[in-house]
Amino acid sequence: MLTAAASFVIVIGAAIALVLFGIVGDGFAGGDQPPIGDNNPPTGSESVGGDLLAAIRDYIFNTNEDVDHELGASGPSNGNYIEMTDNQIEGIVEGDLAKATDKYIFRINGYTLYVYSVDKESSRLISQLSLPKYSDELNDLGNSDLFLSEDGMTLTLFREYRCEGAMDKTSVVSIDLLDVTSPRVKAELVIGGEKHTVRRIGDKFYLITNWYFWKNKIDLKDPKTYLPSIVSAEGQHICPEKNTIFPKSFNGVSYKYITVLGEGDLKLMDELALLNVGGETYFTEKNIIFSSRYYSKTRVDGKDVNRCFSHIRMVNISGDAMKYGGMITVEGWASNQYSFDEHDGYLRIVTSTSDRADYETRMDNASLYIYNLADNSLVSSVEKFAPQGEGAVAVRFEGDKLYVCTAEIA
């Protein structure tokens, strides 16, 4: 619940622009840099590849309408691509339940694709396609993302469904639109885990799923019991251990599994599995940013409180293969993807901060952190700039300006 009377907007302009782009390494005039934020990529705290089997072994023992076919089209005559989705960053396309060209609208509803002509009052449904339903599928979860290629010739559907006695799965279906009166499935695969999010950058899809495993079901001789996998027409593919990143010790059992798929043929181009990573996800053309919240006990004014922090992990996607970019730690948590912004090699993060004396009491505020992604060093910060008791409920970056709406959450 938001207390409207306490809400206001902060616009941070030229003063912060100097911090962002003009004062690298000299700190912010308002105070010293807090040590909690100044973290270089960790040494020894996380493993890239490494002996995952040994880490898991330690974890186990020590501690998821009517159709009119008259209108036909093929090739470039499918029309000009129209972006219907309000993407956060231009060129990084987010999915939707409908996509369009200036001639056709493509819409997903449950297990059916509907294709409509766009012709003013003569617009009508011209075809539909029943989508695959799998033998282990109980029901569609309504968590779908549809993408249309820029040439209007291929649709790609990412859909999460529930399984009986197992974790949810994500199906990926590529649909050929050479003839819009008769669309057909040309490629499909199933990836274990809940669909977290997906983006299209150029002709590649970056799909992230939440993949779980259970301690009592792990068979150390069977990698598919503790590593994410993909099932396609070619069979089952298991993510190699060398493509995993995990902390030295962990108490969770979930991966963020990133798969890079080619548009059209759904060819697996790259993959990376990050263990014990949760929370919000932010995409840029160069990086995927993950934020994971946790609490740590500390004393404030003579009282024990649980202070909120977040691990921010970076995965670089600018090269031929994804690379782990290290971790930084900030106080507080990011509300959503709009709490992040990458600009000219700097990562800017707005967090809501919280000290919890118990589960009924929280003291909120908001902070801004700015990092140089070249070495993950803290450039500057503006801590606790909101009225005490208010957190950041809406954030937008626009060039060298930051707009933050704070409110008391009751």
C-alpha positions in Angstrom: 0.0 0.0 0.0 1.4 3.4 -1.0 0.8 6.4 1.2 0.1 9.0 -1.5 0.7 12.0 0.7 4.3 10.9 1.3 5.1 10.4 -2.4 7.4 12.8 -4.3 9.8 12.8 -7.2 13.5 13.6 -7.2 15.2 14.8 -10.3 19.0 14.5 -10.1 20.6 16.4 -12.9 23.9 18.1 -13.6 25.4 17.4 -10.2 25.1 13.7 -10.7 26.1 14.0 -14.4 29.5 15.3 -13.1 29.8 12.3 -10.8 28.8 9.8 -13.6 31.1 11.0 -16.3 33.5 13.6 -15.0 34.7 12.4 -11.6 36.0 8.9 -11.9 37.7 7.7 -8.8 37.5 11.0 -6.8 34.2 10.1 -5.1 31.1 12.2 -4.5 31.4 15.5 -2.8 28.7 14.6 -0.4 30.7 11.9 1.4 33.2 9.1 1.4 32.6 5.9 -0.6 31.1 3.2 1.6 33.3 0.1 1.6 30.3 -2.2 1.1 30.0 -1.2 -2.5 33.6 -1.1 -3.6 34.0 -4.7 -4.7 36.2 -6.0 -7.5 35.3 -9.4 -9.1 35.6 -11.8 -6.2 38.6 -14.1 -5.8 37.8 -17.6 -4.7 34.2 -16.7 -3.6 32.7 -18.0 -6.8 33.7 -20.6 -9.4 33.5 -20.5 -13.2 33.3 -24.1 -14.2 35.4 -25.7 -11.5 34.4 -28.8 -9.6 30.6 -28.4 -9.4 30.1 -32.0 -8.6 32.3 -31.6 -5.4 30.3 -28.5 -4.4 27.0 -30.3 -4.8 28.3 -33.3 -2.9 29.2 -31.0 0.0 25.8 -29.4 -0.2 24.0 -32.8 -0.1 25.9 -34.2 2.9 26.4 -30.9 4.8 23.5 -29.1 5.1 11.1 -25.4 -9.3 -13.4 -17.8 -34.5 -14.1 -18.4 -38.0 -11.2 -18.4 -40.5 -11.1 -16.6 -43.9 -8.3 -18.2 -46.1 -8.7 -15.9 -49.1 -5.8 -13.6 -48.2 -2.5 -15.2 -48.8 1.0 -13.8 -48.4 4.6 -14.9 -48.8 8.0 -13.3 -48.7 8.4 -9.5 -48.2 4.6 -9.1 -48.8 4.1 -9.9 -45.1 4.6 -6.1 -44.6 6.8 -3.9 -42.5 7.6 -4.8 -38.9 5.8 -2.6 -36.3 7.1 -2.6 -32.8 4.1 -2.9 -30.5 6.0 -3.5 -27.2 7.4 -0.7 -25.0 10.9 -2.0 -24.8 13.1 -0.6 -22.1 16.1 -0.2 -24.4 15.9 0.3 -28.2 17.2 -2.8 -30.0 16.6 -5.1 -27.1 13.2 -6.5 -27.9 10.9 -7.8 -25.2 8.1 -10.4 -25.9 4.4 -9.8 -25.9 1.1 -11.6 -26.5 0.7 -9.9 -29.9 3.1 -8.8 -32.7 2.4 -7.0 -36.0 3.4 -5.8 -39.4 1.5 -3.1 -41.2 -0.5 -6.0 -42.9 -1.0 -8.6 -40.3 -1.5 -9.0 -36.5 -0.3 -12.2 -34.8 -1.9 -13.1 -31.4 -1.4 -15.9 -29.0 -4.3 -17.1 -26.8 -3.7 -20.3 -24.9 -2.7 -23.1 -27.3 -3.7 -21.2 -30.5 -2.0 -18.7 -32.8 -4.4 -16.4 -34.6 -3.4 -14.4 -37.7 -5.5 -11.3 -38.7 -5.3 -9.2 -41.8 -5.1 -5.4 -41.2 -7.4 -3.7 -43.7 -9.5 -1.1 -41.9 -13.1 -2.3 -41.7 -12.3 -5.3 -43.8 -9.8 -6.7 -41.2 -10.5 -10.3 -40.4 -9.1 -13.6 -39.1 -7.3 -15.4 -41.9 -5.7 -18.4 -40.2 -5.0 -20.1 -36.9 -2.5 -22.7 -35.7 -2.8 -25.2 -32.9 0.4 -25.1 -30.8 2.2 -28.2 -29.5 1.0 -29.6 -26.2 3.4 -32.1 -24.5 2.8 -35.5 -23.0 3.9 -34.4 -19.5 2.0 -31.1 -19.7 -0.8 -30.5 -17.2 -1.7 -27.0 -18.2 -0.5 -23.8 -19.8 0.5 -21.2 -17.1 -0.3 -18.2 -19.2 3.3 -17.0 -19.1 4.0 -16.6 -22.8 6.2 -14.3 -24.9 5.8 -13.9 -28.6 8.4 -12.4 -31.0 8.2 -11.6 -34.7 11.3 -11.4 -36.9 12.0 -8.1 -38.5 11.3 -9.5 -42.0 7.9 -10.7 -40.8 8.6 -14.3 -41.8 9.1 -16.0 -38.4 7.3 -16.0 -35.1 8.9 -17.4 -32.0 6.9 -18.4 -29.0 8.2 -18.9 -25.5 5.7 -20.6 -23.2 5.8 -21.9 -19.7 3.8 -25.0 -18.7 3.1 -27.1 -15.6 4.2 -30.7 -15.4 2.9 -33.5 -13.2 5.4 -34.4 -10.5 8.2 -32.3 -11.9 9.3 -28.6 -12.2 7.7 -26.4 -14.7 9.1 -26.3 -18.2 9.5 -23.7 -21.0 8.7 -24.6 -24.6 10.2 -22.7 -27.5 8.4 -22.9 -30.9 9.5 -21.4 -34.2 6.7 -20.8 -36.6 7.1 -20.3 -40.4 5.0 -17.5 -41.9 6.0 -18.0 -45.5 2.3 -18.4 -46.2 0.3 -16.6 -43.5 -2.9 -18.5 -44.5 -1.1 -21.7 -43.4 1.5 -21.1 -40.7 3.5 -24.1 -39.7 5.8 -25.2 -36.8 9.4 -25.5 -38.2 11.4 -26.1 -35.0 10.7 -26.6 -31.3 12.5 -27.5 -28.1 11.8 -27.8 -24.4 14.0 -26.3 -21.6 13.6 -27.4 -18.0 12.6 -24.7 -15.6 10.2 -21.8 -15.2 10.5 -19.0 -17.8 12.1 -16.1 -16.0 12.5 -13.7 -19.0 13.6 -13.5 -22.6 15.0 -10.9 -25.0 15.8 -10.8 -28.7 19.0 -8.9 -29.7 19.6 -9.0 -33.4 18.9 -12.6 -34.6 19.6 -14.2 -31.2 17.3 -14.9 -28.3 18.6 -14.8 -24.7 16.3 -17.0 -22.7 16.6 -17.2 -18.9 14.9 -20.0 -17.0 14.8 -20.9 -13.3 16.0 -24.5 -13.0 15.6 -26.3 -9.7 17.0 -29.5 -8.3 16.2 -31.3 -5.1 18.7 -32.6 -2.6 16.9 -35.9 -2.1 16.7 -36.5 -5.9 20.3 -35.9 -6.8 22.2 -38.8 -8.3 25.9 -37.9 -8.5 26.3 -40.4 -11.3 23.5 -38.7 -13.4 24.3 -35.1 -14.4 20.7 -34.4 -15.5 19.6 -34.6 -11.9 21.7 -31.5 -11.0 22.4 -29.7 -14.3 19.9 -27.9 -16.6 19.0 -29.6 -19.8 17.2 -29.1 -23.2 15.1 -31.6 -25.1 14.9 -31.1 -28.9 14.5 -33.3 -32.0 18.2 -34.2 -31.6 17.6 -35.6 -28.1 18.5 -34.3 -24.7 21.4 -31.8 -24.1 22.8 -31.3 -20.6 24.6 -28.0 -19.8 28.3 -28.8 -19.4 29.8 -28.3 -15.9 32.4 -25.9 -17.4 29.5 -23.6 -18.2 28.4 -23.3 -14.6 29.1 -20.5 -12.1 28.5 -21.2 -8.4 29.6 -19.9 -5.0 32.0 -21.8 -2.7 29.1 -22.7 -0.4 25.4 -22.4 -1.1 22.1 -23.2 0.5 19.8 -22.9 -2.5 19.0 -25.3 -5.3 18.2 -23.1 -8.3 20.0 -21.9 -11.4 19.5 -19.0 -13.6 20.0 -20.9 -16.9 20.9 -18.6 -19.8 20.5 -20.2 -23.3 21.3 -18.3 -26.5 19.1 -19.5 -29.4 19.2 -18.7 -33.1 16.1 -17.1 -34.5 14.4 -19.5 -36.9 16.2 -22.8 -36.4 16.5 -22.4 -32.5 20.1 -23.6 -32.7 21.8 -23.6 -29.3 24.6 -21.0 -29.7 25.8 -20.6 -26.1 24.7 -21.4 -22.5 25.6 -20.5 -19.0 24.1 -21.6 -15.6 24.4 -19.5 -12.5 23.7 -21.2 -9.2 22.1 -19.4 -6.3 21.1 -16.3 -8.4 17.7 -14.8 -8.1 15.8 -11.5 -8.1 15.7 -8.9 -10.8 17.3 -9.1 -14.3 18.4 -6.2 -16.5 19.6 -6.5 -20.1 21.8 -4.2 -22.1 23.5 -4.8 -25.5 26.7 -5.8 -23.6 25.6 -7.3 -20.3 23.0 -9.2 -18.4 22.7 -8.0 -14.8 21.3 -10.1 -12.0 20.4 -8.9 -8.6 20.0 -11.2 -5.6 18.7 -9.9 -2.2 19.9 -11.2 1.2 19.9 -10.0 4.8 22.7 -9.7 7.3 22.5 -9.0 11.0 24.0 -5.8 12.2 23.6 -3.4 15.2 21.9 0.0 14.7 21.4 2.3 17.6 22.1 -0.5 20.0 19.6 -2.8 18.5 20.1 -6.0 16.3 18.5 -5.6 12.9 18.5 -7.5 9.6 20.0 -5.2 7.0 19.2 -5.8 3.4 22.0 -6.1 0.8 22.1 -7.3 -2.8 24.7 -9.2 -4.8 24.8 -7.8 -8.4 26.3 -10.2 -10.9 27.3 -9.4 -14.5 27.4 -11.6 -17.5 29.0 -10.1 -20.6 27.3 -10.9 -23.9 29.2 -8.6 -26.2 31.7 -11.3 -27.5 31.3 -14.6 -29.3 30.7 -16.4 -26.0 29.2 -15.2 -22.7 31.6 -14.4 -20.0 31.1 -14.0 -16.2 31.8 -10.4 -15.3 32.1 -10.7 -11.5 30.0 -9.5 -8.6 29.5 -6.3 -6.6 27.5 -5.8 -3.4 25.2 -2.9 -2.6 23.0 -2.0 0.3 19.3 -2.5 -0.4 17.4 -4.1 -3.2 16.4 -3.2 -6.7 12.6 -3.0 -7.3 12.7 -4.1 -11.0 14.7 -3.8 -14.2 14.1 -0.1 -14.4 16.2 0.3 -11.2 19.3 -0.3 -13.4 20.9 1.6 -16.2 24.1 1.1 -18.2 25.5 4.2 -19.8 29.0 4.8 -21.3 30.5 1.9 -19.4 29.0 2.8 -16.0 26.3 0.8 -14.2 23.8 2.9 -12.2 21.6 1.3 -9.6 18.8 2.6 -7.4 18.0 0.6 -4.3 15.5 0.7 -1.5 17.3 0.2 1.8 15.9 -1.6 4.8 16.8 -2.5 8.4 14.3 -5.0 9.8 14.2 -5.4 13.5 11.5 -8.0 13.0 9.1 -9.1 10.3 6.6 -6.3 11.2 9.0 -3.4 11.1 10.9 -2.0 8.2 12.7 1.4 7.9 13.0 2.3 4.2 15.1 4.7 2.4 16.7 4.9 -1.1 20.2 5.1 -2.4 22.0 5.5 -5.8 25.3 3.6 -6.7 27.4 4.1 -9.7 30.0 1.6 -10.9 32.7 1.4 -13.5 32.1 -1.8 -15.4 35.7 -2.0 -16.6 36.8 -3.1 -13.1 33.6 -3.2 -11.1 34.8 -0.3 -8.9 32.5 2.1 -7.1 32.7 5.6 -8.7 30.2 7.4 -6.5 27.1 7.0 -4.4 24.2 9.1 -3.0 23.0 7.2 0.1 19.6 7.5 1.8 18.4 10.5 -0.2 14.7 9.9 0.5 12.7 11.0 3.5 13.1 8.3 6.2 10.5 5.6 5.9 10.1 5.9 2.1 11.6 3.6 -0.5 12.0 3.8 -4.3 8.8 2.7 -5.9 9.4 3.9 -9.5 12.7 4.7 -11.2 13.6 6.0 -14.7 17.0 7.0 -16.1 17.1 9.5 -18.9 20.6 10.4 -20.1 22.3 12.2 -17.2 19.1 12.6 -15.2 17.5 10.2 -12.8 13.8 10.3 -11.8 12.8 8.6 -8.6 9.4 8.4 -7.0 9.6 7.4 -3.3 6.7 6.5 -1.1 6.0 5.0 2.3 5.0 1.4 2.0 2.5 0.5 4.7 
